[in-house]
Amino acid sequence: MKNTQTSDNTNKNPPQVKCPAVIRIGTRKSALAVAQATEVKNRLLGAFPEITQDQIILVKMDTTGDQIQDRHLAEIGGKGLFTKEIEEALAAGEIDMAVHSMKDMPDTLPEGQCIECILEREDPRDAFLSTKAKSIEDLPEGAVIGTSSVRRQSQLLKIRPDLKMVQFRGNVNTRLKKLENGDVDATLLAVAGLKRIDLASKITSELSPDVMLPAVAQGAIGVECLEDNEHILRVLEVINHQDSKYRVTAERGFLKALNGSCSTPIAALADFKEDGTLHLKTMLASVDGKIAHFAEREGDAEDAEAMGIDAGKEVLSKGKELIVA
């Protein structure tokens, strides 16, 4: 997939910005979450050469979402279960910033907290993984797909209504083990996550967004901090990748307009065209894949959130009944 971002539009280190003597970064304990937090740490080390490895501490935490693996997220509280404990630690002053996979973030944040830093976005596409087929089309009749994503389920069933979906939670390595053991015939994971933990070799094929529109903000890492912590905000501004932030802002604007949950198939992808115009494609669908409403917008990057909200209003006017609380 063509990458139309600029190669590097992170902010340069202004001379007046100095990194704190110690920075505590909150993260989940999974290998992928730690890899993402380490990426933030490395960006900070690169931007502030006066600090050392020991001055940036990763504070690894268990979240409710990590602890409960046998039920769908919607049954136990939704996406916020992956962030609740970390955001509580941020509010209590136990950490200075929190690193998140932006696709796991609810559309609203706790009062007094914000995400003003987005790292340069990785590949947002979904990966198809199978030991039995090279593509979705090649899967045998009635093949079993392991996924806990209603977005993926909906788009898979639109292509292949004969496929059987089964609940598939756990970290990346757990899911890959289940696939290798033959528990399922195939699964879908984010390309970005597999790349970040050096498992891209496990990918059977990458799925075009025309086939599988990604989750909102998939492939993007966000850094959350307190709104009134001006020092940390200035530090994070240095490693923010503005093009990626515009893209994520447009997609999250769409999510915000829908006020949906992880029980609703919602997808969006924003990218820059060659002329610098921001293009956004969005989807609201039924879980069975029989209904899908799309909306697209193009405009100036500064209007990213408004574009997303407007697209959300359009699909809601067509399929409000598809929103699952």
Number of C-alpha atoms within 10 A of each C-alpha: 10 7 13 13 19 14 10 10 14 20 14 11 16 12 6 7 14 15 20 12 11 14 18 18 25 28 29 25 16 17 15 22 21 21 17 24 27 18 16 23 21 14 16 21 17 13 20 17 9 10 17 12 11 10 15 20 16 21 19 16 15 15 18 15 22 16 11 14 14 10 13 18 21 15 9 13 14 17 18 20 21 24 24 15 19 27 24 13 17 21 18 10 12 15 21 19 28 25 28 25 21 21 19 18 19 21 20 13 14 12 9 11 18 17 20 17 25 30 23 23 21 17 18 23 22 26 23 21 23 24 15 15 15 15 15 19 10 10 18 13 12 13 18 19 24 22 20 21 22 20 26 24 24 25 24 23 17 19 15 17 16 14 19 17 21 15 13 21 19 17 13 17 15 12 20 19 11 17 19 14 11 14 15 22 22 27 24 24 20 21 23 22 26 18 16 18 16 12 15 15 9 15 19 18 18 19 20 14 16 8 12 19 22 25 26 28 28 26 25 24 26 26 23 26 25 21 14 11 13 11 12 20 20 18 20 25 19 19 23 22 21 22 24 26 24 22 29 30 24 33 29 27 23 33 27 17 20 23 16 19 19 22 21 22 26 29 25 28 24 25 23 22 14 10 7 14 13 23 20 23 22 25 22 28 23 24 24 17 20 13 14 20 17 16 17 19 17 18 15 13 22 12 14 26 21 18 24 32 19 18 27 26 15 19 23 17 10 13 15 13 9 21 19 15 10
